[in-house]
Each structure stands twice: as C-alpha cells, then as structure tokens.
Amino acid sequence: MTRYAAVLRSRSGRPAASEVEAYLPYNYRVRNESADRVTIEGEDDAGWTLEDYVIPRLGSGMITAIEIPEADAGEAG
C-alpha cells in the first residue's frame, strides 16, 4: 500500500525537495513539490515505515512531516 506525507515549507522555502530526499530510505521518494510543501510517497518495507522511520528521520533534520491521504497528495512530478 502506497503511503503519502507532506512536508510543509517555511516562508523562506525550506526545506528544498533535495534536502527532504536526502533523508529518505530507498522505498520512499519525493512525489512532487509546490511553493508551500514537498510531498513524499512510498511503501513500507522491512521496518522502513512511514511512522516509525521516515517521519522520525526527517524530524532529526528539523523537518516536520505528516501523513496525508492519497487524495491530498497531488499529481506525481
């Protein structure tokens, strides 16, 4: 099952999609980006889960992410 998360950007535009991508394991990727957020998508695999690995890993870089439904994920970029 594909899961999605949104990383909201600050007024300065941080974080960049490339910065978010640097924190992601092999099974997650940047889906798209807009002026106000970066959306990621992926599938949980072998302990590399959205809630137990991806979101906390992003948090270690002071990047806040929240899980969102597919309907809010937007078009793949």
N, CA, C and O atoms as a GROMACS GRO file, in nm:
protein
  308
    1MET      N    1   0.083  -0.118   0.000
    1MET     CA    2   0.000   0.000   0.000
    1MET      C    3   0.088   0.125   0.000
    1MET      O    4   0.177   0.139   0.084
    2THR      N    5   0.064   0.212  -0.094
    2THR     CA    6   0.141   0.336  -0.102
    2THR      C    7   0.092   0.433   0.005
    2THR      O    8  -0.028   0.449   0.027
    3ARG      N    9   0.188   0.498   0.071
    3ARG     CA   10   0.157   0.596   0.174
    3ARG      C   11   0.216   0.730   0.134
    3ARG      O   12   0.312   0.737   0.057
    4TYR      N   13   0.158   0.836   0.188
    4TYR     CA   14   0.196   0.972   0.149
    4TYR      C   15   0.218   1.058   0.273
    4TYR      O   16   0.155   1.036   0.377
    5ALA      N   17   0.306   1.155   0.262
    5ALA     CA   18   0.328   1.251   0.369
    5ALA      C   19   0.359   1.387   0.308
    5ALA      O   20   0.411   1.397   0.197
    6ALA      N   21   0.324   1.490   0.384
    6ALA     CA   22   0.350   1.627   0.340
    6ALA      C   23   0.451   1.691   0.435
    6ALA      O   24   0.441   1.677   0.557
    7VAL      N   25   0.546   1.760   0.376
    7VAL     CA   26   0.643   1.840   0.450
    7VAL      C   27   0.611   1.985   0.416
    7VAL      O   28   0.628   2.029   0.302
    8LEU      N   29   0.564   2.059   0.515
    8LEU     CA   30   0.528   2.198   0.490
    8LEU      C   31   0.653   2.284   0.488
    8LEU      O   32   0.744   2.266   0.569
    9ARG      N   33   0.657   2.377   0.395
    9ARG     CA   34   0.773   2.465   0.380
    9ARG      C   35   0.754   2.594   0.459
    9ARG      O   36   0.643   2.642   0.480
   10SER      N   37   0.867   2.648   0.501
   10SER     CA   38   0.864   2.778   0.570
   10SER      C   39   0.851   2.888   0.466
   10SER      O   40   0.855   2.862   0.345
   11ARG      N   41   0.836   3.010   0.512
   11ARG     CA   42   0.826   3.123   0.419
   11ARG      C   43   0.952   3.139   0.335
   11ARG      O   44   0.946   3.192   0.224
   12SER      N   45   1.064   3.093   0.386
   12SER     CA   46   1.190   3.102   0.312
   12SER      C   47   1.203   2.991   0.206
   12SER      O   48   1.300   2.990   0.130
   13GLY      N   49   1.106   2.899   0.203
   13GLY     CA   50   1.111   2.792   0.104
   13GLY      C   51   1.182   2.667   0.151
   13GLY      O   52   1.198   2.572   0.074
   14ARG      N   53   1.225   2.664   0.277
   14ARG     CA   54   1.292   2.546   0.331
   14ARG      C   55   1.188   2.448   0.382
   14ARG      O   56   1.087   2.491   0.439
   15PRO      N   57   1.208   2.323   0.364
   15PRO     CA   58   1.322   2.258   0.302
   15PRO      C   59   1.302   2.240   0.151
   15PRO      O   60   1.189   2.235   0.102
   16ALA      N   61   1.411   2.233   0.081
   16ALA     CA   62   1.407   2.204  -0.062
   16ALA      C   63   1.376   2.055  -0.080
   16ALA      O   64   1.401   1.975   0.010
   17ALA      N   65   1.322   2.019  -0.194
   17ALA     CA   66   1.292   1.879  -0.223
   17ALA      C   67   1.418   1.794  -0.212
   17ALA      O   68   1.411   1.681  -0.164
   18SER      N   69   1.530   1.845  -0.256
   18SER     CA   70   1.655   1.769  -0.249
   18SER      C   71   1.698   1.742  -0.105
   18SER      O   72   1.755   1.638  -0.075
   19GLU      N   73   1.669   1.837  -0.015
   19GLU     CA   74   1.700   1.817   0.126
   19GLU      C   75   1.612   1.707   0.185
   19GLU      O   76   1.661   1.622   0.260
   20VAL      N   77   1.485   1.708   0.153
   20VAL     CA   78   1.393   1.604   0.200
   20VAL      C   79   1.438   1.469   0.147
   20VAL      O   80   1.445   1.371   0.222
   21GLU      N   81   1.469   1.463   0.020
   21GLU     CA   82   1.509   1.339  -0.045
   21GLU      C   83   1.631   1.276   0.020
   21GLU      O   84   1.643   1.153   0.027
   22ALA      N   85   1.722   1.358   0.068
   22ALA     CA   86   1.844   1.308   0.131
   22ALA      C   87   1.816   1.227   0.257
   22ALA      O   88   1.899   1.146   0.298
   23TYR      N   89   1.702   1.246   0.319
   23TYR     CA   90   1.665   1.175   0.441
   23TYR      C   91   1.583   1.049   0.415
   23TYR      O   92   1.556   0.973   0.509
   24LEU      N   93   1.542   1.024   0.292
   24LEU     CA   94   1.451   0.914   0.263
   24LEU      C   95   1.523   0.783   0.235
   24LEU      O   96   1.627   0.782   0.169
   25PRO      N   97   1.466   0.671   0.285
   25PRO     CA   98   1.522   0.540   0.250
   25PRO      C   99   1.483   0.503   0.107
   25PRO      O  100   1.407   0.574   0.042
   26TYR      N  101   1.535   0.392   0.060
   26TYR     CA  102   1.515   0.350  -0.079
   26TYR      C  103   1.369   0.334  -0.120
   26TYR      O  104   1.336   0.346  -0.238
   27ASN      N  105   1.281   0.306  -0.025
   27ASN     CA  106   1.142   0.276  -0.058
   27ASN      C  107   1.050   0.398  -0.054
   27ASN      O  108   0.928   0.385  -0.070
   28TYR      N  109   1.105   0.516  -0.031
   28TYR     CA  110   1.028   0.641  -0.033
   28TYR      C  111   1.096   0.739  -0.127
   28TYR      O  112   1.218   0.734  -0.146
   29ARG      N  113   1.017   0.829  -0.186
   29ARG     CA  114   1.072   0.928  -0.278
   29ARG      C  115   0.989   1.056  -0.272
   29ARG      O  116   0.877   1.056  -0.220
   30VAL      N  117   1.044   1.163  -0.325
   30VAL     CA  118   0.968   1.287  -0.340
   30VAL      C  119   0.871   1.268  -0.456
   30VAL      O  120   0.912   1.235  -0.567
   31ARG      N  121   0.744   1.289  -0.430
   31ARG     CA  122   0.641   1.276  -0.534
   31ARG      C  123   0.627   1.405  -0.612
   31ARG      O  124   0.626   1.404  -0.735
   32ASN      N  125   0.617   1.517  -0.540
   32ASN     CA  126   0.608   1.647  -0.606
   32ASN      C  127   0.639   1.757  -0.505
   32ASN      O  128   0.656   1.731  -0.386
   33GLU      N  129   0.648   1.877  -0.555
   33GLU     CA  130   0.672   1.991  -0.468
   33GLU      C  131   0.594   2.110  -0.520
   33GLU      O  132   0.567   2.123  -0.639
   34SER      N  133   0.559   2.197  -0.428
   34SER     CA  134   0.491   2.321  -0.462
   34SER      C  135   0.553   2.431  -0.377
   34SER      O  136   0.647   2.405  -0.302
   35ALA      N  137   0.502   2.550  -0.388
   35ALA     CA  138   0.558   2.661  -0.311
   35ALA      C  139   0.544   2.640  -0.161
   35ALA      O  140   0.626   2.690  -0.083
   36ASP      N  141   0.440   2.566  -0.119
   36ASP     CA  142   0.416   2.553   0.025
   36ASP      C  143   0.446   2.416   0.084
   36ASP      O  144   0.443   2.401   0.206
   37ARG      N  145   0.476   2.315   0.000
   37ARG     CA  146   0.508   2.184   0.058
   37ARG      C  147   0.581   2.092  -0.038
   37ARG      O  148   0.584   2.114  -0.159
   38VAL      N  149   0.640   1.989   0.020
   38VAL     CA  150   0.702   1.879  -0.054
   38VAL      C  151   0.622   1.755  -0.016
   38VAL      O  152   0.602   1.728   0.102
   39THR      N  153   0.577   1.680  -0.114
   39THR     CA  154   0.500   1.558  -0.088
   39THR      C  155   0.588   1.438  -0.116
   39THR      O  156   0.656   1.432  -0.219
   40ILE      N  157   0.586   1.341  -0.024
   40ILE     CA  158   0.662   1.218  -0.043
   40ILE      C  159   0.566   1.100  -0.052
   40ILE      O  160   0.454   1.106  -0.003
   41GLU      N  161   0.613   0.993  -0.116
   41GLU     CA  162   0.532   0.872  -0.127
   41GLU      C  163   0.624   0.751  -0.119
   41GLU      O  164   0.743   0.760  -0.146
   42GLY      N  165   0.566   0.640  -0.081
   42GLY     CA  166   0.642   0.517  -0.076
   42GLY      C  167   0.562   0.405  -0.015
   42GLY      O  168   0.446   0.422   0.022
   43GLU      N  169   0.627   0.290  -0.004
   43GLU     CA  170   0.564   0.173   0.055
   43GLU      C  171   0.652   0.122   0.167
   43GLU      O  172   0.774   0.112   0.153
   44ASP      N  173   0.589   0.090   0.280
   44ASP     CA  174   0.662   0.036   0.393
   44ASP      C  175   0.725  -0.098   0.354
   44ASP      O  176   0.664  -0.178   0.283
   45ASP      N  177   0.848  -0.120   0.401
   45ASP     CA  178   0.917  -0.244   0.368
   45ASP      C  179   1.022  -0.273   0.475
   45ASP      O  180   1.106  -0.188   0.505
   46ALA      N  181   1.015  -0.391   0.532
   46ALA     CA  182   1.118  -0.442   0.624
   46ALA      C  183   1.156  -0.343   0.734
   46ALA      O  184   1.275  -0.324   0.761
   47GLY      N  185   1.058  -0.282   0.796
   47GLY     CA  186   1.086  -0.189   0.905
   47GLY      C  187   1.108  -0.045   0.864
   47GLY      O  188   1.112   0.044   0.949
   48TRP      N  189   1.121  -0.021   0.736
   48TRP     CA  190   1.135   0.115   0.686
   48TRP      C  191   0.994   0.171   0.664
   48TRP      O  192   0.947   0.179   0.551
   49THR      N  193   0.927   0.208   0.774
   49THR     CA  194   0.788   0.252   0.767
   49THR      C  195   0.778   0.404   0.779
   49THR      O  196   0.869   0.471   0.828
   50LEU      N  197   0.666   0.455   0.733
   50LEU     CA  198   0.644   0.599   0.737
   50LEU      C  199   0.647   0.651   0.880
   50LEU      O  200   0.717   0.747   0.911
   51GLU      N  201   0.569   0.588   0.970
   51GLU     CA  202   0.557   0.640   1.105
   51GLU      C  203   0.674   0.606   1.196
   51GLU      O  204   0.703   0.681   1.289
   52ASP      N  205   0.742   0.494   1.171
   52ASP     CA  206   0.849   0.452   1.262
   52ASP      C  207   0.989   0.486   1.212
   52ASP      O  208   1.085   0.480   1.289
   53TYR      N  209   1.004   0.520   1.084
   53TYR     CA  210   1.136   0.555   1.034
   53TYR      C  211   1.138   0.687   0.957
   53TYR      O  212   1.216   0.777   0.991
   54VAL      N  213   1.055   0.700   0.855
   54VAL     CA  214   1.064   0.816   0.766
   54VAL      C  215   1.035   0.947   0.840
   54VAL      O  216   1.116   1.040   0.835
   55ILE      N  217   0.922   0.955   0.909
   55ILE     CA  218   0.887   1.079   0.978
   55ILE      C  219   0.986   1.113   1.089
   55ILE      O  220   1.029   1.228   1.099
   56PRO      N  221   1.026   1.015   1.174
   56PRO     CA  222   1.128   1.048   1.275
   56PRO      C  223   1.263   1.087   1.213
   56PRO      O  224   1.332   1.175   1.265
   57ARG      N  225   1.302   1.022   1.104
   57ARG     CA  226   1.430   1.055   1.038
   57ARG      C  227   1.427   1.199   0.986
   57ARG      O  228   1.523   1.273   1.003
   58LEU      N  229   1.317   1.238   0.922
   58LEU     CA  230   1.304   1.376   0.878
   58LEU      C  231   1.310   1.471   0.998
   58LEU      O  232   1.372   1.577   0.991
   59GLY      N  233   1.247   1.432   1.107
   59GLY     CA  234   1.248   1.513   1.229
   59GLY      C  235   1.388   1.534   1.283
   59GLY      O  236   1.416   1.637   1.344
   60SER      N  237   1.477   1.436   1.262
   60SER     CA  238   1.615   1.451   1.310
   60SER      C  239   1.686   1.565   1.238
   60SER      O  240   1.786   1.618   1.288
   61GLY      N  241   1.635   1.604   1.122
   61GLY     CA  242   1.690   1.716   1.047
   61GLY      C  243   1.604   1.841   1.061
   61GLY      O  244   1.614   1.934   0.981
   62MET      N  245   1.519   1.842   1.165
   62MET     CA  246   1.429   1.955   1.191
   62MET      C  247   1.330   1.976   1.076
   62MET      O  248   1.291   2.089   1.046
   63ILE      N  249   1.290   1.866   1.012
   63ILE     CA  250   1.192   1.869   0.904
   63ILE      C  251   1.067   1.797   0.954
   63ILE      O  252   1.073   1.680   0.990
   64THR      N  253   0.955   1.868   0.957
   64THR     CA  254   0.830   1.812   1.007
   64THR      C  255   0.747   1.757   0.892
   64THR      O  256   0.724   1.826   0.792
   65ALA      N  257   0.702   1.634   0.908
   65ALA     CA  258   0.618   1.570   0.807
   65ALA      C  259   0.495   1.513   0.874
   65ALA      O  260   0.499   1.472   0.990
   66ILE      N  261   0.384   1.511   0.800
   66ILE     CA  262   0.261   1.450   0.849
   66ILE      C  263   0.205   1.359   0.741
   66ILE      O  264   0.212   1.391   0.622
   67GLU      N  265   0.150   1.247   0.781
   67GLU     CA  266   0.087   1.157   0.684
   67GLU      C  267  -0.039   1.221   0.631
   67GLU      O  268  -0.114   1.285   0.705
   68ILE      N  269  -0.062   1.204   0.501
   68ILE     CA  270  -0.181   1.258   0.435
   68ILE      C  271  -0.246   1.149   0.349
   68ILE      O  272  -0.178   1.053   0.311
   69PRO      N  273  -0.375   1.163   0.319
   69PRO     CA  274  -0.440   1.066   0.230
   69PRO      C  275  -0.396   1.090   0.084
   69PRO      O  276  -0.352   1.198   0.048
   70GLU      N  277  -0.411   0.985   0.004
   70GLU     CA  278  -0.372   0.995  -0.136
   70GLU      C  279  -0.441   1.110  -0.207
   70GLU      O  280  -0.380   1.175  -0.292
   71ALA      N  281  -0.565   1.137  -0.173
   71ALA     CA  282  -0.641   1.246  -0.238
   71ALA      C  283  -0.574   1.382  -0.219
   71ALA      O  284  -0.595   1.473  -0.300
   72ASP      N  285  -0.495   1.397  -0.114
   72ASP     CA  286  -0.427   1.524  -0.088
   72ASP      C  287  -0.284   1.527  -0.139
   72ASP      O  288  -0.214   1.626  -0.122
   73ALA      N  289  -0.240   1.418  -0.203
   73ALA     CA  290  -0.100   1.407  -0.246
   73ALA      C  291  -0.069   1.481  -0.376
   73ALA      O  292   0.048   1.510  -0.402
   74GLY      N  293  -0.168   1.513  -0.455
   74GLY     CA  294  -0.143   1.585  -0.580
   74GLY      C  295  -0.087   1.496  -0.688
   74GLY      O  296  -0.072   1.375  -0.670
   75GLU      N  297  -0.055   1.557  -0.799
   75GLU     CA  298  -0.001   1.485  -0.914
   75GLU      C  299   0.144   1.447  -0.894
   75GLU      O  300   0.221   1.521  -0.832
   76ALA      N  301   0.181   1.331  -0.945
   76ALA     CA  302   0.322   1.289  -0.940
   76ALA      C  303   0.403   1.382  -1.028
   76ALA      O  304   0.359   1.424  -1.134
   77GLY      N  305   0.522   1.414  -0.980
   77GLY     CA  306   0.605   1.506  -1.055
   77GLY      C  307   0.718   1.435  -1.111
   77GLY      O  308   0.802   1.495  -1.179
   0.00000   0.00000   0.00000
